Amino acid sequence: MIGDNEEAVVKRLFGNLVLAAVVAAVLSFFAAPAVAFFAIRSAAEANDVAGLARLIDFNAVRQSLRPQLAGRPEAMAPAPSFLEDPIGAFRRQIEQNPILRQPDVDAYLTPAALTALLRGGGRYASQRTTAGVAPASAQARKPWPSPAYWSVNRARMAVKDQGGSRTLFTFERRGPFEWKLVHIGLPDGTAPAVTVTTRP
């Protein structure tokens, strides 16, 4: 009789442990993109380039930023040849002039710029590359991301700035609990020019 009671208690305890493990695995499965978001923020603030490389697919993010910074979807199209379209080829040469060119994509992928993006800096995040340390008000403000889309293999999180503009971060599943940042959606508008300060 006592043996049956102990066996029932052990079975119930084992069942509860299995149920708790399944619930923890499901919660971890769906919470992993949020964990990846905070891991990227932490790595960017710590200037951990190796950590950022593990959490971000830089090639995919660069591809997502190029047409947004150019302001035109045709910017991703190959350049026309001079024989087929001389006016278009000439226009493309002028647009590729470094003085007239839009801000560099890599200006948004430095640890300082990523920190600003993850805090809702939007298109002005590229200016953090030259400024170094963010102002005290920006350091204190760490907005909480809100889920904008959630599925089994893709998740999108939004961070709002003080004016309400949203920067979207899209994560893609690369393993059962591994997510990588593959797309950054900047708020509407034009990207500001990055001002480079020269030292005497």
C-alpha positions in Angstrom: 0.0 0.0 0.0 2.8 2.4 0.9 4.7 1.3 -2.1 1.8 2.1 -4.4 1.5 5.6 -2.9 5.2 6.3 -3.4 5.0 5.1 -7.0 2.0 7.3 -7.7 3.8 10.3 -6.2 6.9 9.6 -8.2 4.8 9.3 -11.4 2.9 12.5 -10.7 6.2 14.3 -9.9 7.8 13.0 -13.1 4.7 14.0 -15.1 4.9 17.5 -13.6 8.6 17.8 -14.5 7.9 16.7 -18.1 5.0 19.2 -18.4 7.2 22.0 -16.9 10.0 21.2 -19.4 7.6 21.2 -22.3 6.1 24.6 -21.2 9.6 26.0 -20.7 10.7 24.8 -24.2 7.6 26.4 -25.8 8.1 29.7 -24.0 11.8 29.7 -25.0 10.8 28.8 -28.6 8.6 31.9 -28.9 10.6 34.3 -26.6 13.8 33.7 -28.5 13.4 36.7 -30.9 13.0 39.1 -27.9 16.0 37.6 -26.3 17.9 38.1 -29.5 16.8 41.7 -29.6 18.1 42.4 -26.1 21.3 40.4 -26.8 22.0 42.7 -29.9 21.3 45.8 -27.8 23.7 44.6 -25.1 26.4 43.6 -27.6 26.2 46.9 -29.3 26.4 48.9 -26.1 29.4 46.8 -25.1 31.0 47.3 -28.5 31.2 43.5 -28.9 31.7 43.1 -32.6 32.1 39.3 -32.4 28.8 39.0 -30.5 27.0 41.2 -33.1 28.4 39.0 -35.9 26.7 36.0 -34.3 23.4 37.7 -33.9 23.1 39.7 -37.2 23.1 38.6 -40.8 25.0 41.7 -42.0 24.6 40.9 -45.7 20.8 40.6 -45.4 20.6 43.8 -43.3 22.7 45.7 -45.8 20.4 44.5 -48.6 17.4 45.7 -46.7 18.9 49.2 -46.0 20.2 50.0 -49.5 16.8 50.8 -51.2 15.6 52.6 -48.1 18.6 54.9 -48.0 18.4 55.5 -51.7 14.8 56.5 -51.4 14.0 54.7 -54.7 13.4 51.0 -55.4 15.1 51.3 -58.8 18.4 52.0 -57.0 18.8 48.2 -56.6 18.5 47.7 -60.4 21.7 47.2 -62.4 23.1 50.3 -64.2 22.0 50.8 -67.8 24.7 50.5 -70.5 25.7 53.7 -72.4 24.7 52.1 -75.7 21.2 51.1 -74.6 20.4 54.2 -72.6 22.9 57.0 -72.7 20.8 59.4 -70.6 20.1 56.8 -68.0 23.8 55.8 -67.8 24.8 59.5 -67.5 22.2 60.1 -64.8 23.5 57.0 -62.9 27.1 58.3 -63.0 25.9 61.6 -61.5 23.9 59.9 -58.8 26.9 57.8 -57.8 29.0 60.9 -57.2 30.2 60.7 -53.6 29.0 64.2 -52.9 25.5 63.5 -54.0 25.3 59.9 -52.8 23.0 58.9 -49.9 24.5 57.9 -46.6 26.6 54.7 -46.5 24.8 51.5 -45.5 27.7 50.6 -43.2 27.2 53.8 -41.2 24.1 52.2 -39.8 25.8 48.9 -38.8 28.5 50.2 -36.4 28.0 49.3 -32.7 27.2 53.0 -31.9 24.7 53.3 -34.7 23.0 50.0 -33.8 22.7 51.2 -30.2 20.9 54.3 -31.5 18.7 52.2 -33.8 17.7 49.9 -31.0 16.8 52.9 -28.9 14.5 54.3 -31.7 17.1 56.6 -33.3 15.7 55.8 -36.8 17.4 57.5 -39.7 19.5 59.7 -37.4 21.3 56.6 -36.0 24.1 57.0 -38.7 25.2 60.2 -37.0 26.2 58.2 -33.9 29.1 56.7 -35.8 31.0 60.0 -35.6 29.6 61.3 -32.3 30.9 58.3 -30.3 29.0 58.5 -27.1 25.3 59.3 -27.2 23.9 62.2 -25.2 22.9 61.6 -21.6 19.2 61.8 -22.5 19.6 59.1 -25.1 21.6 57.0 -22.8 18.9 57.0 -20.2 16.1 56.2 -22.7 15.9 52.5 -23.6 12.4 52.0 -25.1 10.8 48.6 -24.8 10.3 46.9 -28.1 6.7 45.9 -29.1 5.9 42.8 -31.2 4.7 43.8 -34.6 4.5 40.3 -36.2 5.2 36.8 -34.8 5.3 33.5 -36.6 7.2 30.3 -36.3 10.1 31.3 -38.5 9.9 35.1 -38.6 9.3 37.8 -36.0 9.2 41.6 -36.2 9.7 44.0 -33.3 9.1 47.7 -33.4 10.8 50.5 -31.4 9.2 53.9 -31.4 11.0 57.2 -31.0 9.7 60.1 -29.1 7.8 61.4 -32.1 6.1 58.0 -32.6 8.1 56.9 -35.7 8.7 53.1 -35.7 12.0 51.3 -36.6 11.2 47.7 -37.4 13.6 44.8 -36.7 12.9 41.5 -38.5 14.4 38.3 -37.1 14.5 35.0 -38.9 14.9 31.5 -37.3 18.1 29.8 -38.0 17.8 26.9 -35.6 15.4 25.7 -32.9 16.3 28.6 -30.5 18.6 30.6 -32.8 17.3 33.8 -34.4 19.2 36.4 -36.5 18.4 40.0 -37.4 17.9 40.0 -41.2 16.1 43.3 -41.9 15.9 46.8 -40.4 13.0 48.9 -41.5 13.8 52.6 -41.1 11.0 55.2 -40.5 9.7 57.1 -43.6 11.7 60.2 -44.6 15.1 61.0 -45.9 18.4 60.0 -44.2 20.4 63.0 -42.9 23.9 63.5 -44.2 26.6 62.3 -41.9 28.8 65.2 -40.8 32.4 64.3 -40.5 34.4 66.4 -38.1 38.1 66.8 -38.8 40.6 67.4 -36.0 43.3 70.1 -36.5 
